[in-house]
Amino acid sequence: MQVSFGKLLVFAPDMALVDDFYGETLGLERIDGGDDFRIFQGEGFELIVYQCEEATTREGYSTRAGSCICFSVPDLEAAMAELRARGADLIHSEPQIGPNLRYAAFADPFGTVHEIVQLGD
């Protein structure tokens, strides 16, 4: 079997908050949508958000099995400051060090955790 990258998919219970967070806070362009879904365009990717019944929590991030979308940024500290200014729920107050990258985790209004990452040595 040969696989390649397809689409990014997130579930969220409130489409109005989806528009606000993924559109305004993260700055993604909404390119399609209906009553129960939204499609956003980022640089080189599409993010689909489908409506679900209930939110999750950020508890257990990185200690329980799960997935995480990592959004690449050129300047991690500047991106963290911008997310803070836009009211995002940052999990890390300082950049974290990973293999060949630095990162900071944040949660959307529904408890789904994502990360911003700055690639480099």
Backbone as JSON Lines, residues from 0, in Angstrom:
{"i":0,"aa":"M","n":[0.84,-1.18,0.0],"ca":[0.0,0.0,0.0],"c":[0.88,1.24,0.0]}
{"i":1,"aa":"Q","n":[0.54,2.19,-0.83],"ca":[1.25,3.46,-0.87],"c":[0.31,4.54,-0.37]}
{"i":2,"aa":"V","n":[0.76,5.32,0.58],"ca":[-0.06,6.41,1.11],"c":[0.67,7.72,0.92]}
{"i":3,"aa":"S","n":[-0.1,8.79,0.87],"ca":[0.46,10.13,0.83],"c":[-0.44,11.02,1.69]}
{"i":4,"aa":"F","n":[0.04,12.23,1.94],"ca":[-0.74,13.15,2.77],"c":[-2.03,13.52,2.06]}
{"i":5,"aa":"G","n":[-3.14,13.49,2.79],"ca":[-4.44,13.83,2.23],"c":[-4.93,15.18,2.74]}
{"i":6,"aa":"K","n":[-5.8,15.17,3.73],"ca":[-6.4,16.38,4.29],"c":[-6.22,16.4,5.8]}
{"i":7,"aa":"L","n":[-6.31,17.58,6.38],"ca":[-6.35,17.73,7.83],"c":[-7.82,17.82,8.23]}
{"i":8,"aa":"L","n":[-8.19,17.11,9.28],"ca":[-9.58,17.05,9.72],"c":[-9.65,17.25,11.23]}
{"i":9,"aa":"V","n":[-10.56,18.14,11.64],"ca":[-10.8,18.42,13.04],"c":[-12.31,18.37,13.26]}
{"i":10,"aa":"F","n":[-12.72,17.96,14.46],"ca":[-14.14,17.97,14.82],"c":[-14.37,19.03,15.89]}
{"i":11,"aa":"A","n":[-15.49,19.75,15.78],"ca":[-15.81,20.82,16.72],"c":[-17.32,20.98,16.81]}
{"i":12,"aa":"P","n":[-17.84,21.32,18.0],"ca":[-19.29,21.39,18.16],"c":[-19.97,22.72,17.8]}
{"i":13,"aa":"D","n":[-19.22,23.79,17.57],"ca":[-19.83,25.1,17.37],"c":[-19.21,25.78,16.15]}
{"i":14,"aa":"M","n":[-19.95,25.84,15.05],"ca":[-19.41,26.38,13.8],"c":[-19.11,27.87,13.87]}
{"i":15,"aa":"A","n":[-19.85,28.63,14.66],"ca":[-19.56,30.06,14.79],"c":[-18.2,30.26,15.47]}
{"i":16,"aa":"L","n":[-17.92,29.47,16.51],"ca":[-16.61,29.54,17.16],"c":[-15.51,29.01,16.26]}
{"i":17,"aa":"V","n":[-15.84,28.03,15.41],"ca":[-14.88,27.53,14.42],"c":[-14.45,28.66,13.51]}
{"i":18,"aa":"D","n":[-15.42,29.42,12.98],"ca":[-15.09,30.55,12.1],"c":[-14.2,31.55,12.81]}
{"i":19,"aa":"D","n":[-14.52,31.84,14.06],"ca":[-13.75,32.82,14.82],"c":[-12.33,32.32,15.09]}
{"i":20,"aa":"F","n":[-12.19,31.1,15.58],"ca":[-10.87,30.6,15.97],"c":[-9.99,30.3,14.76]}
{"i":21,"aa":"Y","n":[-10.48,29.44,13.86],"ca":[-9.63,29.03,12.75],"c":[-9.5,30.14,11.69]}
{"i":22,"aa":"G","n":[-10.53,30.96,11.55],"ca":[-10.47,32.05,10.59],"c":[-9.77,33.28,11.14]}
{"i":23,"aa":"E","n":[-10.23,33.77,12.28],"ca":[-9.69,35.02,12.83],"c":[-8.42,34.8,13.66]}
{"i":24,"aa":"T","n":[-8.47,33.9,14.62],"ca":[-7.33,33.71,15.51],"c":[-6.13,33.14,14.77]}
{"i":25,"aa":"L","n":[-6.35,32.07,13.98],"ca":[-5.24,31.47,13.25],"c":[-5.0,32.12,11.89]}
{"i":26,"aa":"G","n":[-5.97,32.87,11.4],"ca":[-5.77,33.58,10.14],"c":[-5.91,32.73,8.9]}
{"i":27,"aa":"L","n":[-6.62,31.61,8.99],"ca":[-6.85,30.77,7.82],"c":[-8.02,31.32,7.01]}
{"i":28,"aa":"E","n":[-7.96,31.15,5.71],"ca":[-9.02,31.65,4.83],"c":[-10.11,30.59,4.68]}
{"i":29,"aa":"R","n":[-11.35,30.97,5.0],"ca":[-12.47,30.05,4.8],"c":[-12.8,30.02,3.31]}
{"i":30,"aa":"I","n":[-12.74,28.83,2.71],"ca":[-12.99,28.71,1.28],"c":[-14.27,27.96,0.95]}
{"i":31,"aa":"D","n":[-14.89,27.33,1.94],"ca":[-16.15,26.62,1.7],"c":[-16.77,26.32,3.05]}
{"i":32,"aa":"G","n":[-18.03,25.94,3.03],"ca":[-18.68,25.56,4.28],"c":[-20.17,25.44,4.12]}
{"i":33,"aa":"G","n":[-20.77,24.79,5.08],"ca":[-22.2,24.61,5.14],"c":[-22.63,24.66,6.6]}
{"i":34,"aa":"D","n":[-23.81,24.15,6.89],"ca":[-24.3,24.17,8.27],"c":[-23.41,23.38,9.22]}
{"i":35,"aa":"D","n":[-22.83,22.27,8.73],"ca":[-22.1,21.37,9.62],"c":[-20.64,21.14,9.24]}
{"i":36,"aa":"F","n":[-20.07,21.99,8.41],"ca":[-18.66,21.86,8.08],"c":[-18.09,23.19,7.6]}
{"i":37,"aa":"R","n":[-16.76,23.3,7.69],"ca":[-16.03,24.44,7.15],"c":[-14.76,23.9,6.5]}
{"i":38,"aa":"I","n":[-14.32,24.56,5.45],"ca":[-13.04,24.24,4.84],"c":[-12.22,25.53,4.83]}
{"i":39,"aa":"F","n":[-11.03,25.44,5.41],"ca":[-10.12,26.58,5.48],"c":[-8.88,26.27,4.66]}
{"i":40,"aa":"Q","n":[-8.31,27.34,4.08],"ca":[-7.09,27.22,3.29],"c":[-5.95,27.87,4.06]}
{"i":41,"aa":"G","n":[-4.86,27.14,4.18],"ca":[-3.63,27.68,4.74],"c":[-2.58,27.63,3.64]}
{"i":42,"aa":"E","n":[-1.37,27.97,3.98],"ca":[-0.29,27.95,3.0],"c":[0.11,26.49,2.73]}
{"i":43,"aa":"G","n":[-0.36,25.95,1.61],"ca":[-0.02,24.59,1.22],"c":[-0.88,23.5,1.83]}
{"i":44,"aa":"F","n":[-2.0,23.85,2.45],"ca":[-2.87,22.82,3.04],"c":[-4.31,23.3,3.13]}
{"i":45,"aa":"E","n":[-5.21,22.34,3.27],"ca":[-6.61,22.61,3.58],"c":[-6.95,21.93,4.9]}
{"i":46,"aa":"L","n":[-7.73,22.63,5.7],"ca":[-8.2,22.1,6.98],"c":[-9.72,22.01,6.91]}
{"i":47,"aa":"I","n":[-10.24,20.83,7.15],"ca":[-11.68,20.61,7.17],"c":[-12.12,20.48,8.62]}
{"i":48,"aa":"V","n":[-13.16,21.2,9.0],"ca":[-13.71,21.09,10.35],"c":[-15.16,20.65,10.22]}
{"i":49,"aa":"Y","n":[-15.46,19.48,10.79],"ca":[-16.82,18.96,10.8],"c":[-17.43,19.16,12.18]}
{"i":50,"aa":"Q","n":[-18.72,19.41,12.18],"ca":[-19.43,19.59,13.45],"c":[-19.6,18.24,14.14]}
{"i":51,"aa":"C","n":[-19.39,18.24,15.46],"ca":[-19.61,17.07,16.28],"c":[-20.54,17.46,17.42]}
{"i":52,"aa":"E","n":[-20.79,16.55,18.33],"ca":[-21.75,16.81,19.39],"c":[-21.16,17.47,20.63]}
{"i":53,"aa":"E","n":[-19.92,17.11,20.99],"ca":[-19.37,17.69,22.2],"c":[-17.87,17.93,22.09]}
{"i":54,"aa":"A","n":[-17.4,18.86,22.89],"ca":[-15.98,19.22,22.91],"c":[-15.18,18.16,23.66]}
{"i":55,"aa":"T","n":[-13.88,18.23,23.5],"ca":[-12.95,17.41,24.25],"c":[-12.28,18.3,25.29]}
{"i":56,"aa":"T","n":[-11.22,17.85,25.9],"ca":[-10.44,18.69,26.81],"c":[-8.98,18.59,26.42]}
{"i":57,"aa":"R","n":[-8.21,19.56,26.82],"ca":[-6.79,19.52,26.54],"c":[-6.03,18.66,27.54]}
{"i":58,"aa":"E","n":[-6.72,18.18,28.57],"ca":[-6.1,17.33,29.58],"c":[-5.54,16.08,28.92]}
{"i":59,"aa":"G","n":[-4.35,15.72,29.31],"ca":[-3.72,14.53,28.76],"c":[-2.92,14.78,27.5]}
{"i":60,"aa":"Y","n":[-2.85,16.04,27.07],"ca":[-2.03,16.36,25.9],"c":[-0.62,15.83,26.14]}
{"i":61,"aa":"S","n":[-0.13,15.09,25.23],"ca":[1.21,14.49,25.19],"c":[1.43,13.38,26.21]}
{"i":62,"aa":"T","n":[0.43,13.06,27.04],"ca":[0.57,11.92,27.94],"c":[-0.4,10.79,27.56]}
{"i":63,"aa":"R","n":[-1.4,11.11,26.74],"ca":[-2.34,10.11,26.23],"c":[-2.21,10.04,24.72]}
{"i":64,"aa":"A","n":[-2.58,8.92,24.16],"ca":[-2.54,8.77,22.7],"c":[-3.43,9.82,22.06]}
{"i":65,"aa":"G","n":[-3.04,10.3,20.89],"ca":[-3.82,11.3,20.19],"c":[-3.05,11.83,18.99]}
{"i":66,"aa":"S","n":[-3.62,12.79,18.33],"ca":[-3.0,13.44,17.18],"c":[-2.86,14.92,17.44]}
{"i":67,"aa":"C","n":[-2.0,15.55,16.68],"ca":[-1.76,16.98,16.85],"c":[-1.38,17.56,15.5]}
{"i":68,"aa":"I","n":[-2.04,18.63,15.09],"ca":[-1.64,19.34,13.88],"c":[-0.56,20.34,14.28]}
{"i":69,"aa":"C","n":[0.56,20.31,13.57],"ca":[1.66,21.23,13.82],"c":[1.7,22.25,12.69]}
{"i":70,"aa":"F","n":[1.46,23.51,13.03],"ca":[1.48,24.59,12.06],"c":[2.87,25.23,12.07]}
{"i":71,"aa":"S","n":[3.55,25.24,10.94],"ca":[4.88,25.79,10.84],"c":[4.84,27.32,10.8]}
{"i":72,"aa":"V","n":[5.72,27.93,11.59],"ca":[5.84,29.4,11.62],"c":[7.32,29.77,11.49]}
{"i":73,"aa":"P","n":[7.62,30.94,10.9],"ca":[9.02,31.33,10.75],"c":[9.65,31.85,12.05]}
{"i":74,"aa":"D","n":[8.83,32.39,12.96],"ca":[9.33,32.98,14.2],"c":[8.4,32.55,15.34]}
{"i":75,"aa":"L","n":[8.85,31.58,16.12],"ca":[8.0,31.0,17.16],"c":[7.58,32.02,18.21]}
{"i":76,"aa":"E","n":[8.51,32.81,18.69],"ca":[8.16,33.78,19.74],"c":[7.15,34.8,19.24]}
{"i":77,"aa":"A","n":[7.31,35.27,18.01],"ca":[6.36,36.23,17.44],"c":[4.99,35.58,17.27]}
{"i":78,"aa":"A","n":[4.95,34.33,16.83],"ca":[3.67,33.63,16.67],"c":[3.0,33.41,18.01]}
{"i":79,"aa":"M","n":[3.79,33.07,19.04],"ca":[3.22,32.9,20.39],"c":[2.61,34.21,20.88]}
{"i":80,"aa":"A","n":[3.33,35.31,20.68],"ca":[2.83,36.62,21.12],"c":[1.55,36.98,20.38]}
{"i":81,"aa":"E","n":[1.5,36.68,19.09],"ca":[0.31,36.99,18.31],"c":[-0.88,36.15,18.77]}
{"i":82,"aa":"L","n":[-0.65,34.87,19.02],"ca":[-1.74,34.02,19.51],"c":[-2.23,34.5,20.88]}
{"i":83,"aa":"R","n":[-1.3,34.86,21.76],"ca":[-1.69,35.39,23.07],"c":[-2.56,36.64,22.9]}
{"i":84,"aa":"A","n":[-2.13,37.55,22.03],"ca":[-2.86,38.8,21.81],"c":[-4.25,38.54,21.25]}
{"i":85,"aa":"R","n":[-4.41,37.45,20.52],"ca":[-5.71,37.1,19.94],"c":[-6.54,36.23,20.87]}
{"i":86,"aa":"G","n":[-6.05,35.99,22.09],"ca":[-6.82,35.27,23.1],"c":[-6.72,33.76,23.05]}
{"i":87,"aa":"A","n":[-5.74,33.22,22.34],"ca":[-5.6,31.77,22.25],"c":[-5.16,31.18,23.59]}
{"i":88,"aa":"D","n":[-5.55,29.94,23.83],"ca":[-5.22,29.2,25.04],"c":[-3.88,28.49,24.85]}
{"i":89,"aa":"L","n":[-2.78,29.19,25.15],"ca":[-1.46,28.59,25.02],"c":[-1.18,27.65,26.19]}
{"i":90,"aa":"I","n":[-0.75,26.46,25.88],"ca":[-0.41,25.48,26.92],"c":[1.0,25.71,27.42]}
{"i":91,"aa":"H","n":[1.9,26.1,26.53],"ca":[3.28,26.39,26.9],"c":[3.49,27.91,26.95]}
{"i":92,"aa":"S","n":[4.05,28.38,28.05],"ca":[4.33,29.82,28.15],"c":[5.67,30.17,27.53]}
{"i":93,"aa":"E","n":[6.54,29.18,27.36],"ca":[7.85,29.36,26.76],"c":[8.03,28.32,25.65]}
{"i":94,"aa":"P","n":[8.85,28.62,24.64],"ca":[9.1,27.63,23.6],"c":[9.68,26.34,24.17]}
{"i":95,"aa":"Q","n":[9.25,25.23,23.63],"ca":[9.74,23.91,24.0],"c":[10.72,23.43,22.92]}
{"i":96,"aa":"I","n":[11.64,22.55,23.29],"ca":[12.64,22.06,22.36],"c":[12.3,20.63,21.97]}
{"i":97,"aa":"G","n":[12.27,20.37,20.66],"ca":[12.04,19.03,20.14],"c":[13.15,18.69,19.17]}
{"i":98,"aa":"P","n":[13.06,17.52,18.54],"ca":[14.09,17.13,17.58],"c":[14.06,18.02,16.33]}
{"i":99,"aa":"N","n":[15.09,18.84,16.17],"ca":[15.24,19.73,15.02],"c":[14.11,20.76,14.89]}
{"i":100,"aa":"L","n":[13.51,21.14,16.03],"ca":[12.46,22.16,16.02],"c":[12.25,22.7,17.42]}
{"i":101,"aa":"R","n":[11.57,23.83,17.47],"ca":[11.06,24.4,18.72],"c":[9.56,24.52,18.54]}
{"i":102,"aa":"Y","n":[8.8,24.39,19.63],"ca":[7.35,24.38,19.49],"c":[6.65,24.93,20.73]}
{"i":103,"aa":"A","n":[5.37,25.24,20.55],"ca":[4.48,25.61,21.65],"c":[3.1,25.07,21.32]}
{"i":104,"aa":"A","n":[2.48,24.46,22.29],"ca":[1.14,23.9,22.1],"c":[0.08,24.91,22.51]}
{"i":105,"aa":"F","n":[-1.06,24.81,21.86],"ca":[-2.22,25.63,22.19],"c":[-3.48,24.81,21.94]}
{"i":106,"aa":"A","n":[-4.56,25.19,22.58],"ca":[-5.83,24.47,22.41],"c":[-6.84,25.38,21.72]}
{"i":107,"aa":"D","n":[-7.65,24.78,20.87],"ca":[-8.76,25.53,20.28],"c":[-9.87,25.65,21.33]}
{"i":108,"aa":"P","n":[-10.94,26.39,21.08],"ca":[-11.98,26.57,22.09],"c":[-12.7,25.28,22.48]}
{"i":109,"aa":"F","n":[-12.43,24.2,21.76],"ca":[-13.12,22.93,21.99],"c":[-12.22,21.91,22.66]}
{"i":110,"aa":"G","n":[-10.99,22.31,23.02],"ca":[-10.07,21.44,23.72],"c":[-9.11,20.67,22.84]}
{"i":111,"aa":"T","n":[-9.22,20.81,21.52],"ca":[-8.3,20.13,20.61],"c":[-6.96,20.84,20.64]}
{"i":112,"aa":"V","n":[-5.89,20.09,20.86],"ca":[-4.55,20.67,20.97],"c":[-3.84,20.63,19.64]}
{"i":113,"aa":"H","n":[-3.24,21.74,19.26],"ca":[-2.4,21.87,18.09],"c":[-1.07,22.46,18.56]}
{"i":114,"aa":"E","n":[-0.11,22.54,17.66],"ca":[1.17,23.17,17.99],"c":[1.58,24.12,16.88]}
{"i":115,"aa":"I","n":[2.33,25.15,17.26],"ca":[3.06,25.95,16.3],"c":[4.51,25.51,16.43]}
{"i":116,"aa":"V","n":[5.18,25.34,15.3],"ca":[6.56,24.85,15.32],"c":[7.44,25.73,14.45]}
{"i":117,"aa":"Q","n":[8.66,25.91,14.91],"ca":[9.68,26.58,14.11],"c":[10.74,25.53,13.84]}
{"i":118,"aa":"L","n":[10.9,25.17,12.57],"ca":[11.86,24.15,12.17],"c":[13.26,24.74,12.16]}
{"i":119,"aa":"G","n":[14.24,23.91,12.41],"ca":[15.62,24.37,12.37],"c":[16.5,23.48,13.21]}
{"i":120,"aa":"D","n":[17.77,23.81,13.22],"ca":[18.75,23.0,13.94],"c":[18.65,23.18,15.43]}
